[in-house]
């Protein structure tokens, strides 16, 4: 559908409880969402609705789930909807004033339930890392609120570790060891996938100029915290591989060990029980650790279809004596404003530290 045919767009909300639709179908009058990358809550924000009779009693924190949709209405009378996700209500506030007032809701996506629900007893999982993590997540969220799951391939396994209380921490550690991440997609699928890299397909172009959508931007590069060699050592008695090295030997990379100083770290992970699992996890970690930390922030027209982890081509107009920026970046943070205002995207080559914690520029 051509954008020139677009008459107007709006965010609409429907409310659900225990799989049943509630009589709350309204247009959102204000609010915003912020989507961030990595394992965990991907989308959260604020939603303001007009206060109509009975709505307050139905919009109960912890009981009611909201589904938000960006609806485009065209001059030919057709409509198209872009799902923005399903959200649990965290808190609510009623404001009084002219007219009927508003109901202001703080919301977060369904992954928030994983943060809330710890383990009832100690858990000692065994099996494929992606499937173990997915089972933990589904147990917390409930299959009734998910449309299915999309699991990426991995040879990494979980064996012998004991997790006692923090379910979300267990999921993150399991997936970090496999170089993967998990989140709930905007169409309510549980997604467990490899952490995105710049080798992915370009999904959008953000450019300045007469035909572009970008109004301003800035860019920076840094070699701080770059690591281009990992010494992998076994962690624990029941580990069946000898120490080995993985390193960045790609001559096209500005941080490769051939043309750049060697920066090495020793890493281990109790979930790496075999050489294959250790190589997979260490290589995924090195791919991100060895990337030059390039950060770009651009302010552009609101695009409801972009998600964290998407690869975008960014073009910034050159200043005097400068060639400008024309390169690919990973989206790390995507804000959405419900009034259609410009949004400021944050992109970077986010990397974990040598011990697995995520570092985002």
C-alpha positions in Angstrom: 0.0 0.0 0.0 1.5 3.3 -1.0 2.3 5.8 1.7 0.9 8.6 -0.5 -2.5 6.9 -0.2 -2.4 7.0 3.6 -5.1 9.2 5.1 -4.2 8.7 8.8 -3.0 6.2 11.3 -3.7 5.5 14.9 -2.9 3.1 17.7 -5.8 1.0 18.9 -6.0 -1.3 22.0 -8.0 -4.4 22.9 -8.1 -5.9 26.3 -8.0 -9.6 27.2 -8.3 -11.7 30.3 -7.9 -15.5 30.6 -8.2 -15.8 26.8 -11.4 -13.8 26.6 -11.8 -10.4 25.0 -13.1 -7.7 27.2 -15.3 -4.8 26.1 -12.4 -2.4 25.8 -11.6 -1.3 22.2 -10.3 2.2 22.2 -7.9 4.5 20.4 -4.8 5.4 22.3 -4.7 9.1 22.8 -1.1 9.4 23.9 1.9 7.3 24.9 5.1 5.7 23.7 7.0 2.4 23.6 10.7 1.6 23.8 12.0 -1.6 22.3 15.5 -2.8 23.3 17.6 -5.7 22.2 18.8 -8.7 24.1 17.2 -11.4 26.3 14.3 -10.1 28.4 11.5 -7.6 28.2 11.7 -6.2 24.7 8.9 -3.6 24.7 7.6 -1.4 27.5 6.1 2.0 27.9 3.1 4.2 28.7 -0.4 4.1 27.2 -3.1 6.8 27.8 -6.8 5.9 27.1 -9.9 8.0 27.4 -11.8 7.2 30.6 -15.1 5.6 29.6 -17.6 4.0 31.9 -16.5 0.6 33.2 -13.0 0.7 31.7 -11.2 1.3 35.0 -12.6 -1.9 36.5 -11.5 -3.9 33.6 -7.9 -2.6 33.2 -6.5 -4.3 36.3 -2.7 -4.7 36.8 -1.6 -8.3 36.8 -4.9 -9.5 35.3 -5.5 -7.8 32.0 -3.4 -8.1 28.9 -3.5 -5.4 26.2 -2.9 -5.9 22.5 -1.7 -2.8 20.7 -2.0 -2.4 16.9 -1.0 0.5 14.6 -3.9 0.9 12.2 -3.4 2.7 8.9 -6.5 4.0 7.2 -6.2 4.8 3.5 -8.1 7.1 1.1 -9.5 4.0 -0.7 -11.2 3.1 2.6 -8.9 0.1 3.2 -7.1 -0.5 6.4 -3.9 -2.3 7.4 -2.8 -3.2 10.9 0.8 -3.6 12.3 0.8 -5.5 15.6 2.9 -3.7 18.3 2.7 -6.5 20.8 0.9 -7.9 23.8 1.4 -6.2 27.2 0.7 -6.8 30.8 -0.4 -3.8 32.8 2.1 -2.9 35.5 0.4 0.1 37.0 -2.6 2.4 36.3 -3.5 6.0 37.1 -6.8 7.8 36.6 -6.6 11.5 35.8 -9.5 13.9 36.2 -10.1 17.1 34.3 -12.0 18.4 31.4 -14.1 15.9 29.7 -14.0 12.3 31.0 -10.3 12.3 32.0 -7.8 9.7 31.1 -6.5 6.3 32.3 -2.7 6.1 32.2 -1.2 2.7 32.1 2.4 1.5 32.5 2.9 -1.7 30.4 5.5 -4.2 29.5 5.5 -7.2 27.2 4.8 -10.8 28.4 8.4 -11.6 29.1 7.9 -9.6 32.3 6.3 -12.7 33.8 9.6 -14.5 33.5 11.2 -11.8 35.7 8.4 -12.2 38.3 8.3 -16.0 38.5 11.2 -17.7 40.2 11.7 -21.4 40.5 9.5 -23.2 43.1 12.4 -25.7 43.7 15.9 -26.2 42.5 16.1 -27.1 38.8 18.8 -29.2 37.2 18.1 -29.1 33.4 19.8 -31.3 30.8 19.5 -31.0 27.0 19.6 -28.5 24.1 20.2 -25.0 25.4 17.5 -23.3 23.3 14.9 -25.9 24.2 15.7 -25.7 27.9 15.5 -21.9 27.9 12.2 -22.0 25.9 10.6 -24.4 28.4 11.6 -22.1 31.3 10.0 -19.1 29.6 6.8 -20.9 28.5 6.3 -22.2 32.0 6.3 -18.6 33.3 4.2 -17.0 30.6 1.7 -19.8 29.9 1.1 -21.3 26.4 -2.4 -19.8 26.3 -0.9 -16.3 25.7 1.6 -17.4 23.1 0.9 -18.2 19.4 3.9 -20.6 19.3 7.6 -20.6 19.4 10.5 -20.1 16.9 13.7 -21.8 18.0 17.0 -21.3 16.3 19.5 -24.1 15.8 22.3 -24.7 18.4 24.5 -27.5 19.4 25.0 -26.0 22.8 23.7 -28.2 25.6 22.9 -27.7 29.3 24.2 -30.4 31.7 24.5 -30.5 35.4 24.0 -26.9 36.4 21.6 -26.2 39.3 19.4 -23.1 39.2 17.5 -22.3 42.4 15.6 -19.0 42.5 16.0 -16.5 39.6 14.4 -17.9 36.5 15.3 -14.9 34.3 18.9 -15.1 35.3 19.0 -18.8 34.5 17.6 -18.2 31.1 20.0 -15.4 30.3 23.0 -17.5 31.4 22.0 -20.5 29.4 21.4 -18.5 26.2 24.5 -16.3 26.7 26.6 -19.5 26.8 25.1 -20.5 23.4 25.4 -17.0 21.8 21.6 -16.7 21.7 18.8 -14.4 22.9 15.1 -14.8 23.7 12.2 -12.4 23.6 8.5 -12.3 22.8 7.8 -11.0 19.3 5.2 -8.3 18.5 2.9 -11.1 17.2 3.2 -13.1 20.4 5.7 -15.8 19.4 8.4 -16.9 21.7 11.6 -16.3 19.7 14.9 -18.0 20.7 17.6 -17.1 18.1 21.3 -16.4 17.7 22.3 -12.9 18.7 22.0 -10.8 15.5 25.1 -9.8 13.6 25.7 -7.3 10.8 25.8 -10.2 8.3 22.0 -10.2 8.4 19.8 -8.8 5.6 19.2 -5.1 5.4 15.6 -4.4 6.3 15.4 -0.6 5.9 17.3 2.4 4.8 17.5 5.5 7.0 18.8 8.4 4.9 19.0 12.2 4.9 18.1 14.3 1.9 15.0 15.4 0.0 13.6 11.8 -0.3 14.9 10.6 3.1 13.3 10.2 6.5 16.3 11.2 8.7 16.4 14.8 10.0 19.7 14.5 12.0 22.2 12.1 13.3 25.7 11.5 14.8 28.3 8.8 14.7 31.2 7.6 16.8 33.8 4.8 16.8 35.8 3.3 19.7 38.3 0.5 20.1 37.8 0.4 23.9 36.9 -3.1 25.2 37.7 -4.8 21.9 39.0 -8.3 22.3 40.3 -10.3 19.3 41.6 -13.5 20.9 39.9 -15.7 23.5 41.6 -18.5 25.4 39.0 -21.0 26.2 39.6 -23.2 29.3 37.3 -25.9 30.8 35.3 -25.0 33.9 34.7 -28.0 36.1 35.7 -31.6 36.4 33.1 -33.0 34.1 34.3 -31.2 31.0 35.7 -33.1 28.1 38.0 -30.8 26.1 41.5 -29.3 26.4 42.1 -25.5 26.4 42.1 -23.9 23.0 42.2 -20.5 21.3 39.7 -18.7 19.0 40.7 -15.5 17.4 39.7 -12.9 14.8 41.7 -13.6 11.6 39.4 -11.8 9.2 41.7 -9.4 7.3 38.6 -7.3 6.4 38.1 -6.6 10.1 39.9 -3.5 11.5 40.6 -5.4 14.8 42.0 -8.7 13.4 45.0 -10.2 15.2 47.2 -10.1 12.0 47.2 -6.3 11.5 46.2 -5.1 15.0 47.6 -5.6 18.5 46.5 -8.8 20.1 44.0 -8.3 23.0 43.3 -11.6 24.7 41.0 -12.8 27.5 40.6 -16.1 29.2 37.0 -17.3 29.2 35.2 -20.4 30.6 31.6 -21.4 31.1 30.3 -24.4 33.1 27.7 -25.0 30.4 30.4 -25.7 27.8 30.7 -29.4 28.4 32.2 -30.4 25.0 34.7 -28.9 22.5 31.9 -28.3 20.0 29.7 -26.4 22.5 32.7 -24.4 23.7 33.7 -23.5 20.2 30.2 -22.4 19.3 29.7 -20.3 22.4 33.2 -18.7 22.3 33.0 -17.9 18.6 29.6 -16.2 19.0 31.1 -14.2 21.9 34.2 -13.3 19.9 32.2 -12.1 16.9 30.7 -9.4 19.1 33.8 -8.7 21.3 36.0 -8.1 18.3 33.7 -5.7 16.5 34.8 -2.1 16.5 32.3 -0.2 18.7 30.5 2.0 16.2 27.5 3.9 17.5 25.1 6.0 15.5 22.1 7.9 16.7 19.6 9.1 14.1 16.4 11.0 14.4 13.9 9.9 11.7 10.2 9.7 11.0 8.4 7.1 13.0 8.6 3.6 11.5 6.4 1.1 13.2 7.9 -1.9 11.4 11.5 -1.8 12.8 12.7 -4.0 15.6 15.9 -4.3 17.7 18.3 -6.5 15.9 17.3 -5.3 12.5 20.1 -4.4 10.2 19.6 -0.9 8.7 21.5 1.1 6.1 22.2 4.6 7.4 23.1 7.5 5.2 24.0 10.8 6.7 24.6 13.9 4.6 28.3 14.9 4.5 29.5 18.1 6.1 32.1 20.3 4.4 35.2 18.2 3.7 33.5 15.0 5.0 32.4 12.0 3.0 29.3 11.4 5.2 28.1 8.1 6.5 26.9 5.2 4.3 27.0 2.0 6.3 25.1 -0.8 7.9 24.2 -0.9 11.6 22.3 -3.1 14.1 19.4 -1.4 15.8 19.8 -1.6 19.5 16.9 0.7 20.7 13.8 1.6 18.8 11.4 4.2 20.3 7.8 4.5 19.1 5.8 7.6 19.7 2.0 7.2 19.5 1.5 10.8 18.2 3.6 10.0 15.1 6.5 12.3 16.0 10.1 11.7 15.0 11.9 8.9 16.8 15.6 8.7 17.7 17.1 5.3 16.9 20.2 4.1 18.8 22.4 1.7 16.8 25.6 0.1 17.8 27.7 -3.1 17.7 26.6 -4.2 21.2 29.0 -6.8 22.6 29.3 -9.0 25.7 32.3 -8.6 28.0 34.6 -11.6 28.2 32.6 -13.1 31.0 29.3 -12.8 29.0 27.6 -9.7 30.2 26.2 -7.4 27.5 27.9 -4.1 26.8 25.9 -1.7 24.7 27.3 1.6 23.5 
